[in-house]
Amino acid sequence: MADIRNNFIGIKSPNPFWLASAPPTDKAYNVVRAFKAGWGGVVWKTLGEEGPPVVNVNGPRYGAIWGADRRLLGLNNIELITDRDLQTNLREMKQVKMEWPDRALIASIMVPCVEESWKAILPLVEETGADGIELNFGCPHGMSERGMGAAVGQVPEYIEMVVRWCKQYTRMPVITKLTPNVTDIRKPARAAHAGGTDAVSLINTVNSITSVNLDTFSPEPSIDGKGSHGGYCGPAVKPMALHMVAEIARDSETRGLPISGIGGVTTWRDAAEFLALGAGNVQVCTAAMTYGFKVVQEMIAGLENWMDEKGHRSLDDIIGRATPNVTDWQYLNLNYVAKAHIDQDACIKCGRCHIACEDTSHQAITSMLDGERHFEVMDDECVGCNLCVNVCPVDGCITMVPLQAGALDQRTGKTVSPDYANWTTHPNNPTARQAAE
């Protein structure tokens, strides 16, 4: 059986599935339940400095986006960091780590951007026996207005400065959690790397307002008639998270920097995609809040089964395998040609492919044959855009079929160039170019 034991920057856990810093990791009771369910590690909900407690709203904290079947696609939250006092959290963390020594326990920290504040809290956290710390530079609401969270994560100079403090004042590995609310994720990642971080984790939540109540005209969640922007997470943010993980993994200045992937991980397949793009493990929140802690058992079983089926013996066989295949648009092979093909046995005659293509694309799908509903792709009009594949409600009914080198492209009247068949060695392929150099 595949070995999914994880070693992330020296922090060992029985699997690569960690719970992210969030409500599910706010106290020992939750964390113990998570470990019993099978989670490999947790990032404890973000700790603040000693002093007046953080005060959360005593009302709705979440807004949501649902699919047509009421499946939760995205969750917006306006909750702040832990509102439990620091000493209680530290005491519980120490006890949990003693009872579960084989699980990873990471302390998420957010204190003012002042050296003395970081210098004061780090020894307290270290005394718990935690395996590492995660610097919360991502929270986009509430704390950012106080000069913390995303207010730090959006300024590379601040990131580098705080990381240097932490590396100076603690022996624990440092993971820097990045905000997606920036123009170029590579810049904060480079700053964290320059400061000496052991790893980065991303993405934190995306700034958002999910909906507006059209009776009260206030954003949801609504607190006494008022609403605020919050942090968006869940399956809907996964594409953004995958992109940002890949950008860091393939950037020449951060290549090799360990990455903990976060953002919409709901199934084993999601996790495998993050790993393939360069993440060393994954963190999960919304899936646990939606389906409960035991969802990890499906993730573990699914990942193991897939790895067995594909012959992958360990996570090292997967991590980063897709990264070399991420390139800039200018390097895509323009000689490659593929056409859509409709499986007539699987087709249910709904016509969605025809309408999408006829109204918004290239008028390449017929709708009638001998007076009956029949949908067929006209190769001479098809540009291979695959819109029809994505709107078809029947999985596998429409597929993209590559034309072989030397074949005649009916649309252009030109012979398909053989160049794409040799793309692995083509001079426009950046991977091949690097190998040649």
C-alpha positions in Angstrom: 0.0 0.0 0.0 1.1 3.6 -0.7 2.9 5.3 2.1 1.2 8.7 2.8 3.3 9.6 5.9 4.3 13.2 5.7 7.5 15.0 6.6 7.0 18.7 6.1 10.0 20.8 7.0 10.9 18.2 9.6 7.4 18.1 11.1 6.2 14.5 10.8 2.5 13.4 10.7 0.8 10.1 9.7 -0.8 11.8 6.6 -0.6 15.1 4.8 -4.0 16.3 5.9 -3.9 19.1 8.5 -6.7 21.2 9.8 -6.2 24.9 9.1 -6.3 27.5 11.7 -10.0 28.2 12.1 -13.0 27.6 14.4 -12.4 23.8 14.2 -9.1 24.1 16.0 -10.0 26.6 18.7 -9.8 24.3 21.7 -8.6 21.0 22.9 -12.0 19.4 22.7 -12.2 19.9 18.9 -8.6 19.1 18.3 -8.8 15.8 20.1 -11.9 14.8 18.2 -10.0 15.7 15.0 -7.1 13.5 15.9 -9.4 10.6 16.8 -11.0 11.0 13.4 -7.6 10.6 11.7 -6.3 14.1 10.9 -2.5 14.2 10.6 -2.1 17.6 12.2 -3.7 20.8 13.2 -2.9 24.5 13.1 -4.3 25.9 16.3 -6.7 28.8 15.9 -4.7 32.0 15.8 -3.3 33.2 19.1 -3.1 36.9 20.1 -0.9 38.6 22.7 -1.8 38.7 26.4 -4.1 41.5 27.4 -7.7 42.5 26.8 -9.5 39.6 25.1 -10.6 39.7 21.4 -14.3 40.2 21.2 -16.2 38.5 18.4 -19.7 39.3 17.2 -22.6 37.6 19.0 -24.6 37.0 15.9 -24.2 35.5 12.4 -20.6 35.1 11.4 -21.0 33.4 8.1 -22.3 34.2 4.6 -22.5 31.4 2.0 -22.7 30.7 -1.7 -24.6 27.5 -2.7 -24.9 25.5 -5.9 -28.2 24.5 -7.4 -28.4 21.5 -5.2 -27.7 23.5 -2.0 -24.2 22.2 -1.9 -21.9 24.7 -0.1 -19.5 26.2 -2.6 -18.1 29.2 -0.7 -18.2 30.4 2.9 -17.6 34.0 4.0 -16.7 34.6 7.6 -16.3 37.7 9.8 -14.9 35.8 12.8 -11.7 37.1 14.4 -8.8 35.2 15.9 -9.4 33.2 19.1 -11.4 35.0 21.8 -10.1 32.6 24.5 -7.3 33.9 26.6 -3.7 33.1 25.7 -2.8 31.1 28.8 -5.8 28.8 28.4 -4.9 28.1 24.8 -1.2 27.4 25.7 -2.2 25.1 28.5 -4.5 23.1 26.2 -1.9 23.0 23.4 0.7 21.5 25.7 -1.7 18.8 27.0 -2.8 17.8 23.6 0.7 17.6 22.2 1.7 15.4 25.2 -1.2 13.0 24.5 -0.8 13.0 20.7 3.0 13.1 20.1 2.7 11.5 16.6 0.4 14.3 15.3 1.6 17.7 14.1 0.6 20.7 16.2 1.3 24.1 14.8 0.6 27.4 16.6 -0.8 30.2 14.5 0.2 33.6 15.8 -0.9 37.2 15.2 0.4 40.0 17.3 1.2 43.7 16.5 4.0 44.4 14.1 6.3 45.3 16.9 9.5 43.3 17.7 8.8 43.1 21.4 5.4 41.6 20.9 6.8 38.7 18.9 9.8 38.3 21.2 7.4 38.0 24.2 4.9 35.4 22.8 7.4 33.1 21.0 8.9 31.6 24.2 5.5 31.0 25.6 4.4 29.0 22.5 7.7 27.1 22.4 7.1 25.9 25.9 4.0 24.0 24.8 6.1 21.6 22.7 4.4 22.8 19.5 6.1 21.5 16.4 6.1 24.9 14.7 4.5 28.3 14.3 2.4 29.8 11.4 2.5 33.5 11.1 -1.0 34.7 10.2 -0.3 37.4 7.6 -3.6 36.7 5.8 -6.7 37.5 7.8 -8.5 40.2 5.6 -11.0 41.5 8.1 -11.2 42.9 11.6 -7.6 42.4 12.5 -6.3 44.0 9.3 -7.9 47.2 10.4 -5.8 47.0 13.5 -2.5 46.8 11.5 -2.2 43.0 11.6 -3.1 40.1 9.3 -3.4 41.1 5.7 -2.2 44.6 6.6 1.2 42.9 7.1 0.9 40.3 4.4 0.3 43.0 1.7 3.6 44.7 2.5 6.7 42.5 1.6 9.0 44.6 3.7 6.9 43.9 6.8 6.8 40.2 6.0 10.5 39.9 5.8 11.0 41.9 9.0 8.7 39.8 11.1 10.0 36.6 9.8 13.5 37.6 10.7 12.3 38.4 14.3 10.7 35.0 14.6 13.8 33.2 13.2 15.8 35.1 15.8 13.7 34.4 18.8 12.5 30.8 18.4 13.9 27.4 17.5 10.6 26.3 16.1 10.1 26.0 12.3 8.4 29.1 10.8 5.6 28.8 8.3 4.5 32.1 6.8 0.8 32.2 5.8 0.2 34.5 2.8 -2.8 36.5 1.9 -4.3 36.1 -1.6 -5.4 39.7 -1.6 -2.4 41.0 -3.5 -1.6 41.5 -7.2 1.4 39.2 -7.4 1.7 36.4 -4.8 5.4 35.9 -5.7 6.4 39.2 -4.0 5.3 38.3 -0.4 6.6 34.8 -0.9 10.0 36.1 -1.9 10.0 38.4 1.1 9.2 35.5 3.4 12.0 33.5 1.8 14.4 36.4 2.2 13.5 36.6 5.9 14.4 33.0 6.3 11.0 31.3 6.6 11.1 27.6 6.6 7.9 27.4 4.5 4.9 29.3 3.3 1.2 28.4 3.5 -1.5 29.7 1.2 -4.0 30.8 0.5 -5.7 32.6 3.4 -9.2 33.8 2.8 -10.2 36.2 0.0 -11.8 39.6 0.7 -15.5 39.3 0.0 -19.1 40.2 0.4 -21.1 37.1 -0.5 -24.6 38.6 -0.7 -26.9 41.5 0.2 -30.2 41.1 1.9 -32.7 42.8 -0.4 -35.3 43.3 2.4 -32.9 45.1 4.8 -30.4 46.2 2.2 -27.5 45.1 4.4 -24.6 42.7 3.5 -24.8 39.1 4.8 -24.1 38.1 7.5 -25.9 41.1 9.0 -25.3 42.4 12.5 -28.1 44.7 13.6 -28.6 45.9 10.1 -25.0 46.3 9.2 -22.5 44.1 7.4 -18.8 44.0 6.7 -16.4 42.4 4.2 -15.1 39.0 5.4 -12.9 36.2 4.3 -14.0 33.8 1.5 -13.1 30.2 1.5 -14.3 26.8 0.4 -14.4 25.0 -3.0 -14.9 28.2 -4.9 -11.4 29.5 -4.0 -9.6 26.4 -5.0 -8.7 27.6 -8.6 -7.1 30.8 -7.2 -5.2 28.8 -4.6 -3.9 26.3 -7.1 -2.7 29.1 -9.3 -0.9 30.9 -6.5 0.8 27.7 -5.2 2.0 27.0 -8.7 3.4 30.5 -9.1 5.5 30.1 -6.0 6.6 26.6 -6.9 7.9 27.6 -10.3 9.3 31.0 -9.4 13.1 31.1 -9.8 13.5 33.0 -6.5 11.3 30.7 -4.4 11.7 27.4 -6.2 12.2 24.6 -3.6 10.5 26.6 -0.8 8.2 24.2 1.0 4.5 25.0 0.6 1.5 24.0 2.6 -1.5 24.2 0.3 -4.8 25.7 1.5 -8.0 26.6 -0.3 -11.0 24.5 -1.0 -9.6 21.1 -0.4 -12.7 18.9 -0.1 -11.7 15.5 -1.6 -8.6 13.4 -2.0 -8.4 14.6 -5.6 -8.2 18.2 -4.5 -5.3 17.3 -2.2 -3.5 15.4 -5.0 -3.8 18.4 -7.3 -2.2 20.7 -4.7 0.6 18.2 -4.1 1.2 17.8 -7.8 1.6 21.5 -8.2 4.3 21.7 -5.5 2.6 21.6 -2.1 4.2 19.4 0.6 0.9 18.9 2.4 -2.5 20.4 2.6 -4.7 22.2 5.1 -8.4 21.9 5.3 -11.1 24.0 7.0 -14.4 24.4 5.1 -14.8 20.7 4.3 -14.5 19.8 7.9 -17.0 22.5 8.9 -19.4 21.2 6.2 -19.1 17.5 6.6 -17.5 17.0 10.0 -14.1 15.7 11.0 -14.6 12.2 9.6 -14.4 13.6 6.1 -10.6 13.0 6.4 -11.1 9.3 6.3 -12.5 9.5 2.8 -9.5 11.8 1.8 -7.0 9.3 3.2 -8.6 6.2 1.6 -9.1 8.0 -1.7 -5.5 9.2 -1.8 -4.1 5.8 -0.9 -6.3 4.0 -3.5 -5.3 6.4 -6.3 -1.6 6.1 -5.4 -1.8 2.3 -5.4 -3.6 2.3 -8.7 -1.0 4.6 -10.3 2.0 2.9 -8.7 3.0 5.9 -6.6 4.8 4.5 -3.5 5.1 7.7 -1.4 4.1 11.4 -1.5 7.5 12.2 -3.0 6.3 10.5 -6.2 3.6 13.1 -6.5 4.8 16.4 -5.0 5.8 18.8 -7.8 5.1 16.5 -10.7 2.8 19.0 -12.4 4.9 22.1 -11.7 7.1 21.8 -14.9 4.0 21.6 -17.0 2.8 25.0 -15.8 4.1 27.6 -18.2 3.4 31.1 -19.6 0.8 31.5 -22.4 3.5 32.5 -24.9 5.1 29.0 -24.6 1.9 27.0 -25.3 2.2 24.9 -28.4 0.1 26.6 -31.1 0.5 23.7 -33.5 -1.6 21.4 -31.3 -5.1 20.7 -32.6 -8.0 19.0 -30.9 -11.6 18.6 -31.9 -14.8 17.9 -29.9 -16.5 14.5 -30.3 -20.0 13.6 -29.1 -20.7 10.0 -28.1 -24.1 9.5 -29.6 -24.9 6.5 -27.3 -24.3 8.7 -24.2 -26.0 11.8 -25.6 -29.4 12.6 -23.9 -30.4 15.1 -26.6 -30.7 18.1 -24.2 -29.1 20.5 -26.7 -27.0 22.5 -24.2 -23.9 22.0 -26.3 -25.6 23.3 -29.4 -27.1 26.3 -27.8 -23.8 27.3 -26.1 -21.9 26.9 -29.3 -24.5 28.5 -31.5 -25.1 31.5 -29.3 -21.7 32.2 -27.8 -19.1 30.3 -29.7 -18.4 29.1 -33.2 -21.6 27.5 -34.6 -19.9 24.2 -34.9 -22.6 21.8 -33.6 -25.6 20.7 -35.7 -29.0 20.4 -34.0 -31.0 18.4 -36.5 -30.6 15.3 -38.8 -33.4 14.2 -41.1 -35.9 16.2 -39.1 -34.9 14.8 -35.7 -32.9 16.2 -32.8 -29.3 15.2 -33.4 -26.1 16.9 -32.2 -22.9 16.5 -34.1 -19.7 18.4 -34.2 -18.7 19.9 -37.6 -14.9 19.6 -37.7 -14.5 22.3 -40.3 -16.0 24.9 -37.8 -14.7 23.5 -34.5 -11.8 25.5 -33.0 -11.4 23.0 -30.1 -12.4 25.5 -27.4 -14.1 22.7 -25.3 -17.0 24.9 -24.1 -19.4 22.1 -25.1 -17.5 19.7 -22.9 -18.0 21.9 -19.9 -21.7 22.6 -20.4 -22.6 19.0 -21.2 -24.5 17.5 -18.1 -23.3 13.9 -19.0 -19.8 13.2 -17.9 -17.7 11.8 -20.7 -20.3 12.3 -23.4 -18.2 15.0 -25.2 -14.5 14.5 -25.4 -11.6 16.4 -27.0 -9.8 14.3 -29.6 -6.3 15.4 -30.7 -5.6 15.3 -34.4 -2.6 13.3 -35.3 0.4 15.0 -36.9 0.0 15.1 -40.6 -3.8 15.1 -40.5 -5.7 17.7 -42.4 -7.4 20.4 -40.3 -10.8 20.8 -42.0 -11.3 24.3 -40.5 -8.1 25.8 -41.8 -7.3 23.5 -44.7 -3.8 23.0 -43.3 -1.9 19.9 -42.4 -1.4 19.5 -38.7 2.3 20.2 -37.9 4.2 17.4 -36.4 5.8 19.9 -34.0 3.4 19.2 -31.2 4.3 15.5 -31.2 7.8 16.5 -30.3 6.8 19.2 -27.7 8.9 17.7 -25.0 12.0 18.8 -27.0 10.6 21.8 -28.8 12.7 25.0 -28.4 9.6 27.0 -27.3 9.1 24.6 -24.4 10.7 26.3 -21.3 11.4 23.0 -19.6 13.2 21.7 -22.7 15.0 25.0 -23.0 16.2 24.9 -19.4 17.4 21.3 -19.9 19.4 22.3 -23.0 21.0 25.2 -21.1 
